[in-house]
Amino acid sequence: MYHKSHAANSGLLSYGINTKPDPIEVSPKQGNPSLTSLVVTVSNNTMDPIYCNKIVFSFPVGDLAQDLASTSNGILVSADPSSKWNFAMTADGVFTATPKKPEDNLITTDGISFNIFNIQANKQVGVFTFNATETSSNDNIHFGQKSNDFELGKFPYGFYVNHFAASAPMVKNGEQVTLTWAGSDLAKYTMFFDTAAVEVTNVRSWLSEKLRHT
C-alpha cells in the first residue's frame, strides 16, 4: 500500500523492488532509527539472452524528504546467487554488482536477487528515487549504460493501512458499494475512481458514487 512508481526505464533487464518493512517508515523523532531493506530482483523477461557486466544501484543519503538514509554507516549487502555475482557498497548510497566470471554475465531464465539492508531511514516523510544503471548488451560485444529510475515513498513512523474491503465483490451498472479499511491517523487518504478523487482522511468507510466503469 505504499507509493512506488517506475519513473523511467531504458534498460534491457526487468526489475522488481520490495521493501522491508512495507511500507518504509521514517525514523522517529526520538529513539532508535527505523531500519529498512531494499530487495531488488533482476530478470530477463525476454526470449533472447541478455549480457550484463555491471549494475550500479543508488539512492540519496541525507536528511531531506527526497533522501532515504540518514547515513551509509552500517549498511549491509548480499547477492543471490553469490557464487556468480559480487556485490558491495562502493560509495555512500552506491552499490555495485559485477559477475564473478566473464561467463556469469549471461542472464537467461535465472533471476538475480540483491539485498541492501540495515539502512537507517531518515526522519523526513517523502519520496526518493532509487536508481539502477546497468551495463548491458544483446550480443556480448556492444555494451552501453542504461538507466532505470524508481520512486519509492517513506511514510510516517507507525504508519499502516490494512483490511481494505468492499461490501460487495461486484455491483450492477449504476449501483454503489461501501469501502472500508483500517489505517493510522498520521497520514492523508485519497480515494481515486474513474477520473475523480475524494479525500477520505477523516473516515474509514466510504460509500462510492454510482459506478459506471470497472
Rosetta blueprint (number, residue, H / E / L):
1 M L
2 Y L
3 H L
4 K E
5 S E
6 H E
7 A E
8 A E
9 N E
10 S L
11 G L
12 L L
13 L L
14 S E
15 Y E
16 G E
17 I E
18 N E
19 T E
20 K E
21 P L
22 D L
23 P L
24 I E
25 E E
26 V L
27 S L
28 P L
29 K L
30 Q L
31 G L
32 N L
33 P L
34 S L
35 L E
36 T E
37 S E
38 L E
39 V E
40 V E
41 T E
42 V E
43 S E
44 N L
45 N L
46 T L
47 M L
48 D L
49 P L
50 I E
51 Y E
52 C E
53 N E
54 K E
55 I E
56 V E
57 F E
58 S E
59 F L
60 P L
61 V E
62 G L
63 D L
64 L L
65 A L
66 Q L
67 D L
68 L L
69 A E
70 S E
71 T E
72 S L
73 N L
74 G L
75 I L
76 L E
77 V E
78 S E
79 A E
80 D E
81 P L
82 S L
83 S L
84 K L
85 W E
86 N E
87 F E
88 A E
89 M E
90 T E
91 A E
92 D L
93 G L
94 V E
95 F E
96 T E
97 A E
98 T E
99 P E
100 K L
101 K L
102 P H
103 E H
104 D H
105 N H
106 L E
107 I E
108 T L
109 T L
110 D L
111 G L
112 I E
113 S E
114 F E
115 N E
116 I E
117 F E
118 N E
119 I E
120 Q E
121 A E
122 N L
123 K L
124 Q L
125 V L
126 G E
127 V E
128 F E
129 T E
130 F E
131 N E
132 A E
133 T E
134 E E
135 T E
136 S E
137 S E
138 N L
139 D L
140 N L
141 I L
142 H L
143 F L
144 G E
145 Q E
146 K E
147 S E
148 N E
149 D E
150 F E
151 E E
152 L E
153 G E
154 K E
155 F E
156 P L
157 Y L
158 G L
159 F L
160 Y L
161 V E
162 N E
163 H E
164 F E
165 A E
166 A E
167 S L
168 A L
169 P L
170 M L
171 V L
172 K L
173 N L
174 G L
175 E L
176 Q L
177 V L
178 T E
179 L E
180 T E
181 W E
182 A E
183 G E
184 S L
185 D L
186 L L
187 A L
188 K L
189 Y L
190 T E
191 M E
192 F E
193 F E
194 D L
195 T L
196 A E
197 A E
198 V E
199 E E
200 V L
201 T L
202 N L
203 V L
204 R L
205 S E
206 W E
207 L E
208 S L
209 E L
210 K L
211 L L
212 R L
213 H L
214 T L
